[in-house]
Amino acid sequence: RIFPHAERLVLCIRLMYDTEIKLPTAHDFCYTGNVTNLNMMIEQCGFDILNQENESGWTPALVAARCGHVDVLRFLMMKSTSVASTTNLLAAKTKFGGSPAHLAARGGWVDVLRFLVAEQSTAVLTERDDDGWQPAHSAAQGGHIEVLRFIASHQSAMQMLNPDGPGPSLMAVAVKYRQQHVLALIHELIGTVPVSIQGEVAGYNINKAGLSDGTIRQGNDFLMRLADAEARDSKTLAQLTVPAAVPCRDACIRDDAVRQQVQSLA
């Protein structure tokens, strides 16, 4: 080229006069996983840009966790140590109280969760957002079995199925979002609970899912069929064999006509 720097010069001139040009942010580089450009931006703009929130109230670390970029998170922690920052970037929360662990679980990123546990502790797996959800709930919403198994390897089945505090049960989330594989895993986890309290744990989950108490096997089998069917399709519901011990409640099926059909089958 005759003028090798012409393009850069044109861009600089446009930036001076065109206010509509959107420059990349630290959030953008965390979204794409571009550690090199992120490092250059920190060197130019300072460490404080990592504490800035985007329009959704997310910090760069939250974006990296949601997108599964464990290498970016590792870099951010290394950078934080090198500048002796007192800010814990991994302690950031969304406007609704979601932690990096919630966002990683929602995206199905086991490696990110593994990193968060190693950097902090297993306590990140039991944090609650403003709706009472733990990372396991977020994983159940997305149907991420591998994430749920990772969480189960760090806490007892009782902690996952019958957690203290507010919020829905895992079964309630699995039913709402029709995650049949999650329901199957819940059934498997209930089987690892002491026999003497299996009925109590199953009953808690079924009640939280909007159903009445029932036997463990009946309740789980019914919920799996329900999750796999169209809840408002009367023809599909007519084909379901509903256990008498597990009738549907309003929380599960809101359509009056369909609900009456299901209750009549029970």
C-alpha positions, 0 to 999 in steps of 0.5 A, a space after each residue: 500500500 502507498 499509505 499503510 496507515 491510512 485506514 487507521 488515520 481515517 478511523 481516528 478522524 471518525 472517532 473524533 467527530 462521529 459520536 455514534 461509533 461504539 467502541 469495544 468494551 471490556 465486556 465485549 472482550 469477555 464475551 468473545 474470550 479475547 484475553 489479549 485485547 482485554 489485557 491491552 484495554 486494562 493496560 490503557 484504561 486501568 484496572 477499574 474498568 473491570 468493576 464497571 457494569 454494562 446496561 444490564 448491570 453485569 460486570 466483565 467477570 459475570 459476562 465471562 462466566 455466562 459465556 463459559 470463558 474460564 481462561 478469561 476468569 483465570 486471567 482476571 484473577 491473576 490481574 487482580 492479584 498483580 495489582 493487589 486489588 482488594 476487589 473480589 471480581 468473582 463476588 459480583 452479582 447481577 441485579 437479581 442477585 445472580 452470581 458467576 456460579 448461577 450464570 455458569 450453571 445456566 450456560 452448562 459450563 462445568 469448567 467454569 464452576 470447577 474453577 469457581 469452586 477451586 478459587 473460592 469454595 463449595 459455598 458458591 454452589 449453595 448461593 441463592 439469588 433474589 428468587 431463592 434459586 441456587 446454581 442447581 436450579 439454574 442448571 435444571 432450567 437449562 437441562 444441564 445434567 453434567 452440571 447437576 452431577 458436578 454439583 451433586 459430587 460436592 454436596 449431599 442429595 439432601 442438600 440438592 433436593 431439600 435445601 433450607 431456605 426459600 425457593 422452588 425445589 429442583 423438581 418444580 423447576 424441571 417440571 416448569 421447563 419440561 426437563 425430562 432428563 433432569 426429572 430422571 436424575 432427581 429420581 436417581 438422587 432420591 434413591 440415594 437418600 436414606 430409605 426412611 426419609 425417601 417419601 418425605 423428600 419426594 413429597 417435598 419436591 412433588 408439593 413444590 412442583 404443584 402436585 400433592 403427595 404421592 409415592 416416589 415412583 408414581 410421582 416421578 413417573 407421572 411428572 416425567 410423562 407430564 413434562 414430556 407432554 403438552 400440558 394444555 393439549 387435552 388429547 395428549 393428556 387423555 392418553 396419560 395414566 395419572 396415579 390416583 395418589 398424584 392428582 394435578 393442582 392449579 399450579 401445574 395446569 392452569 387451564 380449567 377444562 384440561 385440569 378437570 380432565 386430568 382430575 377425572 382420570 385420577 
